Amino acid sequence: IKDERDFWTVFEYIDQNPVAAGLVQKPEDWQYSGAYHRKHGMGRIISLVTDKLGVMAVRPRWHGGRIGSIKTLCYSQPSMKLNGQVAILLCALLWSTSGLFTKLLPWHPLVIAGIRSFIAALFLFAVRLLFPRRGLQSRLRPLLLGALAYSLTMIAFIIANKMTSSANAILLQYTAPVWTALLGSLILKEQVRAAQWVALAVVTLGLGIFFKDSWQISSTNLIGDCIALFSGLCFAANAVFLRLQKEGNPRDSLLLSHILCAVAALPFLFIAPPSFSYPQAGTILFMGVVQIGCASLLFSYGIKRVSAVNAMLTAMIEPLLNPLWVLLIVGEQPSAATIIGGALIIGALAGSSLAVKTRTEGRASGQRQT
């Protein structure tokens, strides 16, 4: 718990868990919840105590069966949230270079994906040995499914970058949050909000513009767009499977996904052997260690310090910067349809995220006034 707003956000999330799981209609109907106890006069007021290092603790006090306002005895360090946003920002900046370097490397897409993942796996394994995280055990089935989904995400994205424009590839992959909401409702039994249904409708319109344009250009572009969309679906599945192993270590799934990707691409090293030069070796080394490896560590650091919505809004610089680097270095210019369709997709996702954020903060404010 970082500050008062973060406390009420978590407080609301916990109250809503039985509703999201489909067990009850209202939080106070779940007899094992704090909401139920508060409704029936068994609640307690909460005080947040923060020490000089910015570590916040919760101290309960009996108070007539109702939740009162929070009394913060000290103040926490707001720099934690800022550091988290900076980490997400740097992560998105590194991610945004993927399209450029994929275009620059004259290799088969599966060779690029395989060698990059092999280097990333070595890097992440070294980090795991140097900084072990004990006490975290991942569930086997979600671990395997999540790793498979993310390995397919990486392979599909690299292939899409070779067959269609970088702008199309990244923007179509960025439809993932919408598919995450739908898959979450099917697998996790989470409720799809009205704002997410609206976002899905707008994203569908944007997809129609993309595919109509690709159909008119060439069949290769159309196939590339379909593969990019598949990459977004796999990315969404990975997010859902990661949520199924909340008590596990997400680095395990990430490491396994790179191993699977490297193994899947191994035959293509012999089918389409790459020609190495010093610039190409430096490029693939950068992609494996920095663009994927360091970015993963930055994301793991940042996501713990900011909300998922803030992380997504900050990371939206990636689909904006990705085609920009390609335009400046390679000269590949997005079409008008790509700009219009991309604006619809990014606008829909940003609007949906802001709506969820406003709703959560509104509920938190209501809890503080209770």
Secondary structure, 3 states (H helix, E strand, C coil): CCCHHHHHHHHHHHHHHHHHCCCCCCHHHCCCCHHHHHHCCCCEEEEEEECCCCCEEEEEEECCCCCCCCEECCCCCCHHHHHHHHHHHHHHHHHCCHHHHHHHCCCCHHHHHHHHHHHHHHHHHHHHHHCCCCCCCCCHHHHHHHHHHHHHHHHHHHHHHHHCCHHHHHHHHCCHHHHHHHHHHHHCCCCCCHHHHHHHHHHHHHHHHHHHHHHHHCHHHHHHHHHHHHHHHHHHHHHHHHHCCCCCCHHHHHHHHHHHHHHHHCCHHHHCCCCCCHHHHHHHHHHHHHHHHHHHHHHHHHHCCCCHHHHHHHHCCHHHHHHHHHHHHCCCCCCHHHHHHHHHHHHHHHHHHHHHHHHHHHHHHHHHHC
